[in-house]
Amino acid sequence: MFKRLLPKETSFFDFFEQHSKLSVEASKELDAITVDPTQLLVYADRIKQIERKADGITYQCIDALHRTFITPFDRADIHRLIKRLDDITDAIDSASSRMAIYELTECRPEVGQLTRGLLRATVQIDSAVINLRHLSKRGDAIAQCCQAVYEAEKEGDQILRAALGRLFREEKDALSVIKWKEVFERLEKASDRCEEVANIIQGVVIEAS
């Protein structure tokens, strides 16, 4: 009788993995804009759809957290991880939406540098999340993934500084400066969110060791 009253086991790892895969998918669509910016609206719409799927997974995960008695690691960390994963897709959607609103159908070269770095970061986040399922055996592999995320974020910071410097030096139209500055900063913000996810994952590994 008591066993039947307990909540069914929930695999939070499934939620994490589904979400991290969507982050990679959104990053690929964002990077595709730099290859063919004339299809900006198409890619931005795809990213919006991915972001909505990610929101749904986040809601399911948090709802399950409220109903689950036993969790694989600290409940607060589970909540923080799924929310920060969602922040990545939100930031990607924010960047692509802003490009669409501003009708930026020609990309500055630094945009591609930032999107490729972001794609590398989300791929590493996805690998780290997959390894979380086997935390006791994959601690070193997770650490390597997180280190790669940190390096991608650092590179993104450098690209942002260079991009803004060139923008202010070369662009004479004030409105264009405002538009591109916002897009650059939103792209870099997505990279920052990846770093935050890596920090949370690293914390989970440390607590489990």
C-alpha positions in Angstrom: 0.0 0.0 0.0 2.7 2.5 1.0 4.7 1.8 -2.2 1.7 2.6 -4.3 1.4 6.0 -2.5 4.9 7.1 -3.4 5.3 9.2 -6.6 6.5 7.4 -9.7 10.2 7.7 -10.4 11.0 10.6 -12.6 14.1 10.7 -14.8 15.3 14.3 -14.5 18.2 13.3 -16.7 15.7 12.9 -19.6 14.5 16.5 -19.1 18.1 17.8 -19.0 19.1 15.9 -22.2 16.0 16.8 -24.1 16.7 20.5 -23.3 20.4 20.5 -24.0 19.7 18.9 -27.4 17.3 21.7 -28.2 20.0 24.2 -27.3 22.3 22.6 -29.8 19.5 22.6 -32.4 18.7 26.3 -31.8 22.5 27.2 -32.0 22.7 25.5 -35.4 19.7 27.5 -36.7 21.3 30.7 -35.4 24.6 29.9 -37.1 22.8 29.1 -40.3 21.6 32.7 -40.4 25.2 33.8 -40.9 25.5 31.4 -43.9 22.3 32.7 -45.6 21.1 35.8 -43.8 18.4 36.3 -46.6 16.5 33.5 -44.9 16.7 35.3 -41.5 12.9 35.1 -40.9 12.8 31.4 -41.6 15.6 30.6 -39.2 14.2 33.0 -36.6 10.8 31.3 -36.7 12.4 27.9 -36.3 14.3 29.1 -33.3 11.1 30.5 -31.8 9.5 27.0 -32.2 12.5 25.4 -30.5 12.4 27.9 -27.7 8.7 27.1 -27.1 9.5 23.3 -26.9 12.3 24.1 -24.4 9.8 26.1 -22.3 7.5 23.1 -22.3 10.3 20.8 -21.1 11.3 23.3 -18.4 7.7 23.4 -17.1 7.4 19.6 -17.1 10.7 19.3 -15.2 9.7 21.8 -12.5 6.3 20.3 -12.2 7.9 16.8 -11.7 10.3 18.3 -9.1 7.3 19.4 -7.0 5.8 15.9 -7.2 8.9 13.8 -6.7 10.1 12.7 -3.3 13.5 11.3 -4.3 15.8 13.1 -6.7 19.2 12.1 -8.2 20.9 15.2 -6.6 20.0 18.3 -4.7 16.5 19.7 -5.6 17.8 23.3 -5.8 20.5 22.3 -8.3 17.9 20.5 -10.4 15.8 23.6 -10.5 18.7 25.9 -11.2 20.1 23.6 -14.0 16.8 23.4 -15.9 16.2 27.1 -15.6 19.7 28.0 -16.8 19.4 25.6 -19.7 16.2 27.4 -20.6 18.0 30.7 -20.4 20.3 29.5 -23.2 17.5 28.9 -25.6 15.8 32.1 -24.5 19.0 34.1 -25.2 19.4 32.5 -28.6 15.7 33.3 -29.4 16.3 36.9 -28.2 19.2 37.4 -30.5 17.5 36.0 -33.6 14.3 37.8 -32.9 16.2 41.1 -32.6 17.9 40.5 -35.9 14.6 39.8 -37.5 13.0 42.9 -36.0 15.9 45.0 -37.3 15.8 43.2 -40.6 19.5 42.6 -40.5 19.7 40.5 -43.7 23.5 41.2 -44.1 25.7 39.9 -41.3 28.9 41.5 -40.0 31.7 38.9 -39.9 31.9 38.8 -36.1 28.3 37.4 -35.9 29.5 34.2 -37.4 32.4 34.0 -35.0 30.1 34.4 -32.1 27.5 31.9 -33.4 30.1 29.3 -34.1 31.6 29.7 -30.6 28.1 29.4 -29.1 27.4 26.2 -31.1 30.7 24.7 -29.7 29.6 25.7 -26.2 26.1 24.1 -26.5 27.6 20.9 -28.0 29.9 20.7 -24.9 26.9 21.4 -22.6 25.0 18.6 -24.2 27.9 16.2 -23.7 28.3 17.2 -20.1 24.6 16.7 -19.5 24.6 13.3 -21.1 27.5 12.3 -18.8 25.6 13.5 -15.7 23.5 10.3 -15.9 26.7 8.4 -15.0 28.1 11.1 -12.6 30.2 8.8 -10.4 32.1 7.4 -13.4 32.2 10.4 -15.8 33.4 13.2 -13.5 36.6 13.8 -15.5 34.7 13.8 -18.8 32.2 16.3 -17.5 35.1 18.5 -16.2 36.6 18.5 -19.7 33.3 19.5 -21.3 32.9 22.4 -18.8 36.4 23.6 -19.5 35.7 23.7 -23.2 32.6 25.8 -22.4 34.7 28.2 -20.4 37.2 28.6 -23.2 34.4 29.2 -25.7 32.9 31.9 -23.4 36.3 33.6 -23.0 36.7 33.6 -26.7 33.3 35.1 -27.1 34.2 37.9 -24.7 37.2 38.7 -26.9 35.2 38.6 -30.1 32.6 41.0 -28.6 35.2 43.5 -27.6 36.8 43.5 -31.0 33.4 43.6 -32.7 32.2 46.6 -30.8 35.5 48.4 -31.3 35.3 47.9 -35.1 31.6 48.8 -35.1 32.2 52.2 -33.4 35.3 52.9 -35.6 33.8 52.0 -39.0 30.0 52.4 -38.8 28.9 56.0 -39.5 25.2 55.4 -39.2 24.1 55.8 -35.5 21.0 53.6 -35.9 23.1 50.7 -37.3 25.5 51.0 -34.4 22.6 50.7 -31.9 21.2 47.7 -33.7 24.4 45.8 -34.1 25.6 46.6 -30.6 22.4 45.0 -29.2 22.7 42.0 -31.3 26.3 41.4 -30.4 25.5 41.7 -26.7 22.6 39.3 -26.9 24.8 36.8 -28.7 27.4 37.1 -26.1 24.8 36.8 -23.4 23.8 33.4 -24.7 27.5 32.3 -24.3 27.4 33.6 -20.7 24.4 31.4 -20.1 26.3 28.4 -21.2 29.1 29.3 -18.7 26.5 29.5 -16.0 25.2 26.0 -16.9 28.7 24.7 -16.8 29.2 26.2 -13.3 26.1 24.5 -12.0 27.2 21.1 -13.5 30.6 21.5 -12.0 29.0 22.2 -8.6 26.9 19.0 -8.9 30.1 17.0 -9.7 31.9 18.5 -6.7 29.1 17.8 -4.3 28.9 14.2 -5.5 32.6 13.5 -5.2 
